[in-house]
Amino acid sequence: MAAEHPAPVAAGDQTRIHDIGYRGYDGPRLGRAYARRSLFAHSLRGAYGLGRSTKSKVLPMLLFVVMCVPAAIMVAVAVTTKMKHLPVDYTRYAIIMQAVISLYVASQAPQAVSRDLRFKTVPLYFSRPIETADYVRAKYAALASALFLLTATPLVVLYAGALLAELDFTDQTEGFAQGLVSVALLSLLFAGIGLVIASVTPRRGFGIAAVIAVLTISYGAVSTVQAIAYNQDAAGAIAWLGLFSPITLVDGVQSAFLGASSAFPGGEGPSHAQGAVFVLVALGLIAACYGLLVRRYRKAGL
């Protein structure tokens, strides 16, 4: 607080010393773990526009609804018509809705990292107490968790509907578990790719366009070449071509090891030996995305 009776000063000397009440912080130091959790929670909320303007909530919430509505319709049809099986397998749902998932990644990956680059706030994060790896882990985990929420919620709707329709509990539980494993892999892969692309530019619009281009054009190109190979009786190349697109990569993993039907032309997915390569490539891409993000933010944090 300001002193009520400042000491007299010599004529012409305008120097004053005021006590305005600043005090040093004597509370607990919560450290890196707390800062990392806080950044993760803030980024996860931001992925759905929570804590931001109403305009920021519209697109992510709309995409969330679009992901869930088809599942709710399928459940209603299954219950009403007393179907013996769900119209779509748990492992197939995300593949069918891949366009919506790609649009979500394209809209939220730049939001997660481009703003920090644009407004040059990254060095402030690294001032203390978090480090580069903490920032990358928090952002990566937040977007992957947001994607898992987006892709797993419709599966929960399907599972609840299957139990309501009194379908076989064992089969539905097994399929539901396989679906969760599939969307967990998809979430990690798509989040890593989206963040790497978005971290290259501070301009959100460029990041959105680049993510959409990589995810959708790669899928369209691979699907087209696979169809050509199928028509040319080069069936042996179809599975290997699936390595060159994120969505077909996930499709190959789940058709090889999770009992899923394949979307590849001819309906034949990779063998177990080929599936092992798909798994290694998927895990390698996830690790590479993490490594590239760490390298990128070591420079951005200077």
Backbone as numpy.savetxt, mean C-alpha at the origin, in Angstrom:
# Nx Ny Nz CAx CAy CAz Cx Cy Cz
7.79 34.87 32.52 6.96 36.06 32.52 7.84 37.30 32.52
7.32 38.41 31.94 8.07 39.65 31.89 8.19 40.26 33.27
9.36 40.81 33.57 9.56 41.43 34.88 8.70 42.68 34.99
8.06 42.87 36.17 7.18 44.02 36.37 7.99 45.32 36.55
9.19 45.24 37.10 10.02 46.43 37.36 11.39 46.21 36.75
11.51 46.47 35.46 12.82 46.27 34.83 13.87 47.18 35.43
15.06 46.70 35.44 16.16 47.47 36.03 16.37 48.74 35.22
16.69 49.84 35.87 16.94 51.11 35.16 18.16 50.97 34.27
18.10 51.65 33.17 19.21 51.59 32.22 19.70 52.99 31.96
20.89 53.06 31.47 21.48 54.37 31.17 20.75 55.02 30.01
20.81 56.36 29.97 20.15 57.11 28.91 20.73 56.70 27.56
19.87 56.46 26.60 20.29 56.08 25.26 20.52 54.58 25.11
20.51 53.82 26.19 20.69 52.37 26.13 19.32 51.71 26.08
18.97 51.09 24.95 17.66 50.46 24.78 17.67 48.97 25.06
18.74 48.46 25.63 18.84 47.03 25.90 17.91 46.62 27.03
17.13 45.53 26.81 16.28 44.97 27.85 16.47 43.45 27.88
16.41 42.90 29.04 16.45 41.45 29.20 15.13 41.04 29.85
14.33 40.25 29.14 13.02 39.85 29.64 13.00 38.34 29.87
12.37 37.93 30.93 12.12 36.52 31.20 10.71 36.20 30.71
10.60 35.56 29.54 9.28 35.28 28.98 8.79 33.87 29.31
9.44 33.21 30.20 8.91 31.96 30.74 9.28 30.70 30.00
10.23 30.73 29.06 10.62 29.49 28.39 11.34 28.58 29.37
10.98 27.32 29.30 11.61 26.34 30.18 12.09 25.15 29.36
13.11 24.53 29.82 13.57 23.31 29.19 12.61 22.17 29.43
12.59 21.20 28.50 11.69 20.04 28.63 12.32 19.02 29.57
11.59 18.71 30.65 12.11 17.76 31.65 11.34 16.44 31.64
10.39 16.27 30.67 9.58 15.06 30.63 10.31 13.87 30.05
9.62 12.75 29.88 10.26 11.54 29.33 10.61 11.70 27.86
11.71 11.13 27.47 12.14 11.10 26.07 11.64 9.79 25.47
10.67 9.87 24.57 10.01 8.67 24.07 10.81 7.95 22.99
11.72 8.65 22.34 12.69 8.00 21.47 12.18 7.65 20.08
13.00 6.88 19.35 12.74 6.57 17.96 11.51 5.71 17.76
11.29 4.74 18.64 10.15 3.83 18.46 8.84 4.59 18.50
8.73 5.52 19.43 7.50 6.30 19.54 7.33 7.20 18.31
8.41 7.82 17.87 8.34 8.67 16.68 7.97 7.86 15.45
8.52 6.65 15.33 8.20 5.80 14.19 6.74 5.39 14.21
6.23 5.02 15.38 4.81 4.65 15.50 3.90 5.83 15.19
4.29 7.01 15.64 3.47 8.20 15.38 3.43 8.51 13.89
4.58 8.40 13.23 4.63 8.66 11.79 3.81 7.61 11.03
3.88 6.36 11.47 3.09 5.30 10.85 1.59 5.58 11.00
1.16 5.92 12.21 -0.26 6.19 12.45 -0.73 7.40 11.64
0.09 8.44 11.61 -0.27 9.64 10.85 -0.37 9.33 9.36
0.56 8.54 8.83 0.55 8.21 7.41 -0.60 7.28 7.07
-0.92 6.34 7.96 -2.04 5.43 7.72 -3.36 6.19 7.70
-3.54 7.09 8.64 -4.75 7.92 8.64 -4.83 8.78 7.38
-3.69 9.31 6.97 -3.66 10.14 5.78 -4.00 9.38 4.51
-3.73 8.06 4.50 -4.03 7.25 3.32 -5.52 7.15 3.06
-6.33 7.45 4.05 -7.79 7.49 3.88 -8.35 8.88 4.13
-7.48 9.87 4.15 -7.91 11.25 4.28 -8.31 11.66 5.68
-8.10 10.81 6.66 -8.48 11.14 8.04 -7.53 12.20 8.59
-8.09 13.20 9.24 -7.28 14.29 9.75 -6.93 15.31 8.69
-7.49 15.16 7.50 -7.24 16.09 6.41 -8.57 16.69 5.95
-8.55 17.45 4.89 -9.75 18.12 4.41 -10.76 17.11 3.86
-12.00 17.56 3.74 -13.05 16.70 3.19 -12.72 16.25 1.78
-12.14 17.15 0.99 -11.76 16.81 -0.38 -10.78 15.66 -0.42
-9.89 15.60 0.56 -8.88 14.53 0.59 -9.48 13.18 0.94
-10.64 13.16 1.55 -11.29 11.91 1.95 -12.08 11.28 0.82
-12.48 12.07 -0.17 -13.45 11.60 -1.16 -12.93 10.40 -1.95
-11.76 10.54 -2.59 -11.27 9.48 -3.47 -10.95 8.19 -2.72
-10.16 8.22 -1.63 -9.85 6.94 -0.96 -11.10 6.26 -0.40
-12.02 7.03 0.16 -13.24 6.43 0.69 -14.12 5.88 -0.43
-14.16 6.59 -1.56 -14.94 6.11 -2.70 -14.37 4.80 -3.24
-13.05 4.73 -3.35 -12.42 3.50 -3.83 -12.64 2.35 -2.85
-12.64 2.66 -1.56 -12.91 1.63 -0.55 -14.32 1.07 -0.73
-15.28 1.95 -0.96 -16.66 1.51 -1.18 -16.77 0.69 -2.46
-16.10 1.15 -3.52 -16.13 0.43 -4.80 -15.55 -0.97 -4.64
-14.53 -1.12 -3.80 -13.95 -2.45 -3.55 -14.93 -3.37 -2.82
-15.74 -2.81 -1.94 -16.60 -3.63 -1.08 -17.97 -3.93 -1.68
-18.48 -3.04 -2.53 -19.84 -3.21 -3.06 -20.00 -4.51 -3.85
-19.09 -4.86 -4.78 -19.27 -6.13 -5.49 -19.30 -7.34 -4.56
-18.49 -7.31 -3.50 -18.50 -8.42 -2.54 -19.85 -8.51 -1.84
-20.41 -7.36 -1.47 -21.72 -7.35 -0.82 -22.81 -7.87 -1.76
-22.72 -7.52 -3.04 -23.71 -8.00 -4.02 -23.60 -9.52 -4.18
-22.36 -10.01 -4.26 -22.16 -11.47 -4.37 -22.74 -12.20 -3.18
-22.53 -11.63 -2.00 -23.07 -12.25 -0.78 -24.59 -12.27 -0.83
-25.18 -11.17 -1.24 -26.65 -11.11 -1.32 -27.19 -12.14 -2.30
-26.53 -12.30 -3.44 -26.96 -13.29 -4.43 -26.80 -14.70 -3.88
-25.66 -14.96 -3.21 -25.41 -16.30 -2.68 -26.43 -16.68 -1.61
-26.77 -15.73 -0.74 -27.74 -16.01 0.32 -29.14 -16.16 -0.25
-29.50 -15.31 -1.20 -30.86 -15.32 -1.75 -31.12 -16.57 -2.57
-30.17 -16.96 -3.39 -30.36 -18.09 -4.30 -29.89 -19.42 -3.69
-29.38 -19.35 -2.46 -28.90 -20.55 -1.77 -27.85 -21.30 -2.59
-26.86 -20.56 -3.06 -25.78 -21.14 -3.85 -24.90 -22.03 -2.99
-24.27 -23.00 -3.63 -23.39 -23.93 -2.93 -21.96 -23.39 -2.83
-21.64 -22.41 -3.67 -20.32 -21.82 -3.67 -20.45 -20.33 -3.92
-19.47 -19.57 -3.48 -19.45 -18.14 -3.78 -19.16 -17.93 -5.27
-19.70 -16.87 -5.85 -19.46 -16.62 -7.29 -17.99 -16.44 -7.64
-17.20 -15.94 -6.70 -15.78 -15.67 -6.95 -14.96 -16.22 -5.79
-13.84 -16.86 -6.10 -12.95 -17.34 -5.05 -12.29 -16.17 -4.33
-11.91 -16.40 -3.09 -11.26 -15.33 -2.30 -9.97 -14.86 -2.98
-9.23 -15.79 -3.56 -7.96 -15.43 -4.17 -8.14 -14.71 -5.50
-9.32 -14.78 -6.10 -9.56 -14.14 -7.38 -10.04 -12.70 -7.25
-10.57 -12.34 -6.09 -11.25 -11.04 -5.96 -10.30 -9.88 -6.24
-9.12 -9.88 -5.65 -8.19 -8.77 -5.85 -7.71 -8.70 -7.30
-7.57 -9.85 -7.96 -7.15 -9.86 -9.36 -8.22 -9.20 -10.23
-9.48 -9.49 -9.95 -10.58 -8.89 -10.71 -10.63 -7.38 -10.48
-10.36 -6.96 -9.24 -10.47 -5.55 -8.88 -9.12 -4.83 -8.97
-8.19 -5.36 -9.74 -6.84 -4.79 -9.76 -6.81 -3.35 -10.27
-7.75 -2.96 -11.13 -7.76 -1.59 -11.62 -8.05 -0.60 -10.49
-8.97 -0.97 -9.60 -9.29 -0.11 -8.45 -8.10 -0.03 -7.51
-7.45 -1.15 -7.28 -6.27 -1.18 -6.39 -5.15 -0.31 -6.96
-4.93 -0.42 -8.25 -3.88 0.39 -8.89 -4.18 1.88 -8.77
-5.46 2.24 -8.94 -5.84 3.64 -8.82 -5.63 4.14 -7.40
-5.91 3.29 -6.41 -5.70 3.68 -5.02 -4.22 3.91 -4.75
-3.37 2.99 -5.21 -1.93 3.16 -5.02 -1.44 4.43 -5.69
-1.92 4.67 -6.91 -1.49 5.85 -7.65 -1.90 7.14 -6.95
-3.02 7.14 -6.27 -3.48 8.36 -5.60 -2.84 8.57 -4.24
-2.52 7.49 -3.54 -2.07 7.63 -2.16 -0.56 7.51 -1.97
0.14 6.83 -2.86 1.61 6.77 -2.73 2.23 8.16 -2.85
1.85 8.97 -3.86 2.41 10.33 -3.90 1.99 11.17 -2.70
0.77 10.98 -2.22 0.33 11.73 -1.05 1.20 11.41 0.16
1.68 10.17 0.24 2.47 9.75 1.40 3.86 10.35 1.43
4.46 10.56 0.24 5.86 10.98 0.22 6.14 12.24 -0.58
5.34 12.52 -1.62 5.66 13.65 -2.49 5.54 14.99 -1.78
4.57 15.12 -0.87 4.40 16.38 -0.16 5.62 16.70 0.69
6.19 15.68 1.33 7.37 15.91 2.16 8.54 16.39 1.30
8.64 15.82 0.09 9.72 16.23 -0.80 9.46 17.63 -1.36
8.21 17.89 -1.71 7.88 19.18 -2.32 8.12 20.35 -1.36
7.70 20.16 -0.11 7.84 21.24 0.87 9.12 21.15 1.68
9.99 20.19 1.30 11.33 20.05 1.90 11.27 19.88 3.42
10.33 19.04 3.86 10.21 18.76 5.29 10.94 17.49 5.71
11.48 16.76 4.73 12.18 15.51 5.07 13.33 15.74 6.04
14.20 16.76 5.84 15.29 16.97 6.81 14.79 17.23 8.23
13.59 17.77 8.37 13.06 18.02 9.71 12.77 16.70 10.43
12.30 15.70 9.68 12.06 14.39 10.29 13.36 13.81 10.83
14.45 14.01 10.07 15.70 13.36 10.42 16.54 14.18 11.40
16.03 15.33 11.81 16.79 16.13 12.77 16.96 15.38 14.08
15.87 14.79 14.56 15.86 13.89 15.70 14.43 13.53 16.03
14.16 12.35 16.58 15.14 11.31 16.86 15.16 10.20 15.81
14.29 10.25 14.76 14.24 9.14 13.81 15.34 9.24 12.78
15.62 8.11 12.14 16.63 8.04 11.11 15.98 7.66 9.78
16.79 7.56 8.74 16.26 7.28 7.42 15.45 5.99 7.39
15.99 4.93 7.96 15.30 3.64 7.95 13.97 3.72 8.69
13.90 4.50 9.76 12.64 4.64 10.50 11.57 5.30 9.63
11.96 6.35 8.91 11.01 7.05 8.03 10.50 6.11 6.95
11.40 5.37 6.31 11.02 4.47 5.23 10.12 3.35 5.75
10.47 2.77 6.90 9.65 1.69 7.46 8.25 2.17 7.79
8.17 3.36 8.38 6.86 3.89 8.77 6.00 4.14 7.54
6.56 4.78 6.51 5.80 5.08 5.30 5.42 3.80 4.55
6.36 2.88 4.45 6.11 1.61 3.75 5.03 0.81 4.49
5.18 0.69 5.79 4.20 -0.07 6.57 2.82 0.57 6.52
2.77 1.90 6.53 1.49 2.60 6.51 0.75 2.35 5.20
1.43 2.50 4.06 0.75 2.30 2.78 0.40 0.83 2.57
1.29 -0.08 2.98 0.98 -1.50 2.86 -0.22 -1.87 3.74
-0.31 -1.31 4.94 -1.44 -1.57 5.82 -2.73 -1.00 5.24
-2.64 0.20 4.66 -3.82 0.79 4.02 -4.29 -0.07 2.86
-3.36 -0.59 2.07 -3.72 -1.46 0.96 -4.31 -2.78 1.45
-3.73 -3.31 2.52 -4.27 -4.56 3.07 -5.70 -4.35 3.57
-5.96 -3.21 4.20 -7.31 -2.89 4.64 -8.26 -2.80 3.44
-7.78 -2.19 2.37 -8.60 -2.04 1.17 -8.93 -3.38 0.53
-7.97 -4.29 0.50 -8.15 -5.56 -0.20 -8.68 -6.68 0.68
-8.46 -6.60 1.99 -8.91 -7.66 2.88 -10.36 -7.46 3.34
-10.82 -6.22 3.42 -12.19 -5.98 3.88 -13.23 -6.66 2.99
-13.12 -6.59 1.66 -14.09 -7.33 0.84 -14.05 -8.84 1.09
-12.88 -9.37 1.40 -12.79 -10.80 1.69 -13.51 -11.13 2.99
-13.44 -10.22 3.96 -14.19 -10.41 5.21 -15.69 -10.41 4.91
-16.12 -9.50 4.02 -17.54 -9.46 3.64 -17.94 -10.78 2.99
-17.11 -11.29 2.07 -17.40 -12.57 1.42 -17.46 -13.71 2.43
-16.51 -13.72 3.36 -16.46 -14.80 4.35 -17.67 -14.77 5.26
-18.03 -13.57 5.73 -19.21 -13.45 6.58 -20.46 -13.88 5.83
-20.56 -13.50 4.56 -21.71 -13.92 3.76 -21.75 -15.42 3.53
-20.57 -16.02 3.32 -20.52 -17.47 3.13 -21.01 -18.21 4.37
-20.59 -17.73 5.53 -21.06 -18.36 6.77 -22.55 -18.12 6.97
-23.02 -16.93 6.59 -24.45 -16.64 6.69 -25.26 -17.53 5.76
-24.68 -17.84 4.59 -25.36 -18.73 3.64 -25.18 -20.19 4.00
-24.49 -20.46 5.10 -24.27 -21.81 5.62 -23.50 -22.68 4.63
-22.51 -22.08 3.96 -21.60 -22.87 3.14 -20.62 -23.61 4.03
-19.90 -24.55 3.44 -19.01 -25.40 4.23 -17.98 -24.55 4.98
-17.95 -24.70 6.30 -17.09 -23.86 7.13 -15.61 -24.10 6.84
-15.21 -25.37 6.71 -13.80 -25.69 6.50 -13.30 -25.13 5.18
-14.06 -25.34 4.10 -13.65 -24.85 2.79 -13.57 -23.32 2.77
-14.56 -22.69 3.37 -14.58 -21.23 3.35 -13.45 -20.64 4.19
-13.16 -21.25 5.32 -12.08 -20.76 6.16 -10.73 -20.92 5.48
-10.54 -22.05 4.82 -9.29 -22.28 4.09 -9.14 -21.27 2.95
-10.21 -21.08 2.19 -10.16 -20.12 1.10 -9.94 -18.70 1.59
-10.57 -18.35 2.69 -10.40 -17.01 3.27 -8.96 -16.79 3.70
-8.35 -17.79 4.34 -6.95 -17.67 4.77 -6.03 -17.53 3.57
-6.28 -18.29 2.52 -5.46 -18.18 1.31 -5.61 -16.80 0.68
-6.83 -16.28 0.70 -7.05 -14.94 0.16 -6.30 -13.87 0.94
-6.26 -14.01 2.26 -5.54 -13.03 3.08 -4.04 -13.07 2.80
-3.49 -14.26 2.62 -2.06 -14.37 2.28 -1.79 -13.69 0.94
-2.69 -13.93 -0.01 -2.52 -13.34 -1.34 -2.54 -11.81 -1.30
-3.52 -11.23 -0.62 -3.62 -9.76 -0.60 -2.53 -9.15 0.27
-2.00 -9.90 1.25 -0.87 -9.39 2.03 0.36 -9.24 1.13
0.61 -10.24 0.29 1.72 -10.15 -0.66 1.50 -9.02 -1.65
0.28 -8.92 -2.16 -0.05 -7.86 -3.10 0.15 -6.48 -2.47
-0.25 -6.33 -1.22 -0.14 -5.04 -0.54 1.32 -4.62 -0.39
2.17 -5.55 0.02 3.58 -5.24 0.17 4.23 -4.88 -1.17
3.88 -5.63 -2.20 4.48 -5.41 -3.51 4.02 -4.09 -4.12
2.72 -3.84 -4.11 2.19 -2.63 -4.71 2.62 -1.39 -3.92
2.65 -1.48 -2.60 3.07 -0.34 -1.79 4.52 0.01 -2.07
5.39 -0.98 -2.17 6.79 -0.71 -2.45 7.00 -0.06 -3.81
6.34 -0.61 -4.82 6.49 -0.05 -6.17 5.94 1.37 -6.23
4.78 1.57 -5.63 4.18 2.91 -5.64 5.03 3.94 -4.94
5.59 3.59 -3.79 6.41 4.55 -3.04 7.73 4.85 -3.75
8.33 3.85 -4.36 9.58 4.10 -5.08 9.35 5.08 -6.23
8.28 4.86 -6.98 7.99 5.75 -8.11 7.66 7.14 -7.61
6.82 7.23 -6.57 6.39 8.54 -6.07 7.53 9.31 -5.43
8.52 8.61 -4.89 9.62 9.29 -4.20 10.59 9.95 -5.17
10.46 9.66 -6.45 11.38 10.22 -7.43 11.06 11.69 -7.69
9.79 12.06 -7.61 9.40 13.43 -7.95 8.59 14.07 -6.82
8.81 15.34 -6.56 8.00 16.03 -5.56 6.64 16.47 -6.09
6.40 16.32 -7.38 5.14 16.74 -7.98 4.14 15.59 -7.94
3.06 15.81 -7.21 2.08 14.74 -6.98 1.46 14.26 -8.29
1.17 15.19 -9.19 0.55 14.80 -10.46 1.43 13.88 -11.28
2.72 14.17 -11.34 3.64 13.31 -12.07 3.71 11.93 -11.42
3.70 11.92 -10.07 3.76 10.64 -9.37 2.54 9.78 -9.65
1.37 10.39 -9.67 0.13 9.65 -9.95 0.18 9.04 -11.34
0.57 9.85 -12.33 0.63 9.37 -13.71 1.64 8.24 -13.86
2.79 8.38 -13.20 3.84 7.37 -13.33 3.41 6.04 -12.70
2.78 6.10 -11.53 2.34 4.86 -10.87 1.28 4.15 -11.71
0.31 4.91 -12.23 -0.73 4.31 -13.07 -0.10 3.67 -14.30
0.85 4.37 -14.91 1.49 3.85 -16.11 2.21 2.53 -15.83
2.97 2.49 -14.75 3.74 1.28 -14.45 2.82 0.10 -14.14
1.81 0.32 -13.31 0.96 -0.79 -12.87 0.00 -1.26 -13.96
-0.59 -0.33 -14.69 -1.60 -0.72 -15.68 -1.00 -1.10 -17.03
-0.01 -0.32 -17.49 0.58 -0.64 -18.79 1.33 -1.96 -18.74
2.03 -2.22 -17.63 2.76 -3.49 -17.52 1.79 -4.67 -17.55
0.65 -4.53 -16.86 -0.35 -5.61 -16.86 -0.94 -5.81 -18.25
-1.29 -4.70 -18.91 -1.84 -4.82 -20.25 -0.86 -5.42 -21.24
0.40 -5.00 -21.13 1.42 -5.51 -22.05 1.66 -7.00 -21.84
1.79 -7.41 -20.58 2.03 -8.82 -20.29 0.85 -9.68 -20.71
-0.36 -9.22 -20.42 -1.55 -9.99 -20.80 -1.64 -10.13 -22.31
-1.30 -9.08 -23.05 -1.35 -9.14 -24.51 -0.32 -10.12 -25.06
0.89 -10.04 -24.55 1.94 -10.94 -25.04 1.62 -12.39 -24.66
1.04 -12.59 -23.47 0.63 -13.95 -23.08 -0.43 -14.49 -24.04
-1.38 -13.64 -24.41 -2.42 -14.08 -25.34 -1.83 -14.43 -26.70
-0.86 -13.64 -27.15 -0.19 -13.95 -28.42 0.55 -15.27 -28.32
1.25 -15.49 -27.22 1.98 -16.75 -27.03 1.02 -17.94 -27.01
-0.13 -17.75 -26.40 -1.13 -18.83 -26.35 -1.64 -19.16 -27.75
-1.91 -18.13 -28.55 -2.41 -18.35 -29.90 -1.35 -18.93 -30.82
-0.09 -18.70 -30.49 1.01 -19.24 -31.28 1.50 -20.58 -30.76
0.73 -21.19 -29.86 1.06 -22.49 -29.28 2.40 -22.49 -28.54
2.75 -21.33 -27.96 3.97 -21.23 -27.15 3.56 -21.20 -25.68
2.86 -22.25 -25.25 2.31 -22.28 -23.90 3.41 -22.25 -22.83
4.59 -22.75 -23.16 5.65 -22.79 -22.17 6.14 -21.41 -21.75
5.91 -20.42 -22.61 6.38 -19.07 -22.29 5.37 -18.27 -21.48
4.13 -18.73 -21.44 3.07 -17.94 -20.80 3.37 -17.68 -19.33
3.74 -18.72 -18.61 4.00 -18.57 -17.17 5.17 -17.63 -16.92
6.24 -17.78 -17.68 7.43 -16.94 -17.46 7.13 -15.47 -17.76
6.26 -15.20 -18.71 5.90 -13.82 -19.01 5.21 -13.14 -17.83
4.59 -13.94 -16.97 3.91 -13.39 -15.80 4.84 -12.74 -14.80
6.13 -12.94 -14.94 7.10 -12.34 -14.02 7.25 -10.83 -14.23
6.74 -10.32 -15.35 7.04 -8.94 -15.73 5.91 -7.95 -15.43
4.97 -8.34 -14.61 3.91 -7.43 -14.19 3.56 -7.75 -12.73
3.38 -6.74 -11.90 3.08 -7.01 -10.48 1.84 -7.85 -10.26
0.76 -7.58 -11.00 -0.48 -8.31 -10.76 -0.39 -9.75 -11.25
0.28 -9.97 -12.40 0.46 -11.34 -12.87 1.47 -12.09 -12.00
2.38 -11.36 -11.39 3.32 -11.98 -10.47 2.58 -12.55 -9.26
1.68 -11.76 -8.71 0.86 -12.24 -7.58 -0.04 -13.38 -8.03
-0.61 -13.27 -9.22 -1.45 -14.33 -9.77 -0.68 -15.63 -9.85
0.56 -15.56 -10.31 1.37 -16.77 -10.43 1.68 -17.41 -9.09
1.97 -16.59 -8.08 2.27 -17.13 -6.75 1.06 -17.84 -6.18
-0.10 -17.21 -6.26 -1.27 -17.80 -5.62 -1.80 -19.01 -6.40
-1.63 -19.02 -7.72 -2.09 -20.19 -8.47 -1.14 -21.37 -8.27
0.12 -21.10 -7.96 1.08 -22.18 -7.75 0.99 -22.77 -6.34
0.71 -21.92 -5.34 0.81 -22.40 -3.95 -0.44 -22.19 -3.11
-1.41 -21.40 -3.58 -2.58 -21.11 -2.75 -3.86 -21.69 -3.33
-3.71 -22.59 -4.28 -4.88 -23.26 -4.82 -5.80 -22.38 -5.64
-5.30 -21.26 -6.14 -6.14 -20.34 -6.91 -6.17 -20.74 -8.38
-7.27 -20.43 -9.04 -7.33 -20.60 -10.49 -6.58 -19.45 -11.13
-5.89 -19.74 -12.23 -5.04 -18.75 -12.86 -5.81 -17.95 -13.91
-5.45 -16.67 -14.02 -6.02 -15.82 -15.06 -5.18 -15.84 -16.33
-4.11 -16.62 -16.34 -3.27 -16.72 -17.53 -4.08 -17.36 -18.67
-3.80 -17.03 -19.92 -4.49 -17.66 -21.05 -4.39 -19.18 -20.99
-5.50 -19.84 -21.18 -5.53 -21.29 -21.07 -5.82 -21.78 -19.68
-5.76 -20.86 -18.69 -6.09 -21.23 -17.32 -5.01 -22.02 -16.60
-3.85 -22.16 -17.20 -2.77 -22.92 -16.59 -1.75 -21.96 -15.98
-1.63 -22.01 -14.68 -0.65 -21.18 -13.99 0.71 -21.85 -13.97
1.66 -21.25 -13.31 3.01 -21.84 -13.23 3.01 -23.11 -12.40
3.97 -23.98 -12.69 4.15 -25.18 -11.89 4.74 -24.80 -10.54
4.91 -25.78 -9.66 5.50 -25.49 -8.35 6.94 -24.98 -8.49
7.69 -25.55 -9.43 9.06 -25.09 -9.64 9.06 -23.65 -10.16
8.19 -23.37 -11.10 8.08 -22.00 -11.61 7.52 -21.07 -10.53
6.60 -21.60 -9.73 6.03 -20.80 -8.65 7.07 -20.37 -7.64
8.07 -21.25 -7.40 9.15 -20.88 -6.48 9.92 -19.68 -7.02
10.10 -19.63 -8.34 10.76 -18.47 -8.95 9.90 -17.23 -8.77
8.58 -17.39 -8.94 7.67 -16.26 -8.75 7.77 -15.72 -7.33
7.83 -16.60 -6.35 7.95 -16.17 -4.95 9.25 -15.41 -4.74
10.35 -15.96 -5.25 11.65 -15.31 -5.08 11.67 -13.93 -5.75
11.07 -13.83 -6.93 11.04 -12.54 -7.62 10.19 -11.54 -6.84
9.04 -11.99 -6.32 8.17 -11.09 -5.55 8.88 -10.59 -4.30
9.50 -11.50 -3.56 10.22 -11.10 -2.35 11.42 -10.22 -2.68
12.09 -10.54 -3.79 13.22 -9.72 -4.21 12.79 -8.31 -4.58
11.64 -8.17 -5.24 11.13 -6.84 -5.58 10.78 -6.04 -4.33
10.18 -6.70 -3.36 9.83 -6.01 -2.11 11.10 -5.52 -1.41
12.10 -6.40 -1.33 13.37 -6.01 -0.70 14.06 -4.91 -1.49
14.00 -4.99 -2.81 14.63 -3.97 -3.65 13.94 -2.62 -3.47
12.62 -2.63 -3.38 11.88 -1.38 -3.17 12.27 -0.74 -1.85
12.39 -1.55 -0.81 12.81 -1.02 0.49 14.22 -0.43 0.40
15.13 -1.15 -0.24 16.49 -0.67 -0.36 16.58 0.62 -1.17
15.81 0.71 -2.25 15.81 1.93 -3.06 15.24 3.12 -2.29
14.23 2.87 -1.47 13.66 3.95 -0.67 14.66 4.46 0.37
15.36 3.54 1.02 16.37 3.95 1.99 17.46 4.77 1.31
17.90 4.32 0.15 18.94 5.06 -0.58 18.42 6.43 -1.00
17.18 6.49 -1.45 16.61 7.76 -1.90 16.55 8.76 -0.76
16.14 8.31 0.42 15.93 9.25 1.52 17.21 9.57 2.27
18.25 8.82 2.04 19.55 9.23 2.56 20.02 10.50 1.86
19.67 10.64 0.58 20.01 11.84 -0.17 19.01 12.96 0.11
17.71 12.60 0.18 16.68 13.61 0.37 16.75 14.25 1.75
17.32 13.51 2.70 17.38 14.04 4.06 18.54 14.96 4.34
19.40 15.17 3.34 20.55 16.04 3.54 20.15 17.51 3.55
